[in-house]
């Protein structure tokens, strides 16, 4: 199992949770972004800088992800790709992307895009709050615990 992070848009507080989990649980965690960022020196934490360009980080993650991996992303189209490859996605707000829900979430995303482009809806999601961080942490812990047991 490996954790992949769509790091450009991942909130700092979520990255900090991931760094702690990587160290405590000894789980390989790789952040992928098209801009440089500081990551702790650790044998469990890597950073891959991809070239500039729309979707470069998503493409890299989609190429590298394996069955059983976890991808932390708020990007629903990326989540759709990784779920098809047998991985699981986790939104920074704590929502899992799975075979059971990804197609519905993708349809909802497309609908919201249409409503925004037609001026019927404006704005984006609310700022990430403490409850979101807690839900993310809980889902991450459940996933990592289950996968480590399966691998043992």
Beta strands, then each sheet from edge to edge (+ up, - down):
strand 1: 3-6
strand 2: 29-33
strand 3: 45-49
strand 4: 70-72
strand 5: 88-90
strand 6: 96-97
sheet 1: 3+ 2+ 1+ 4+ 5+ 6-
end
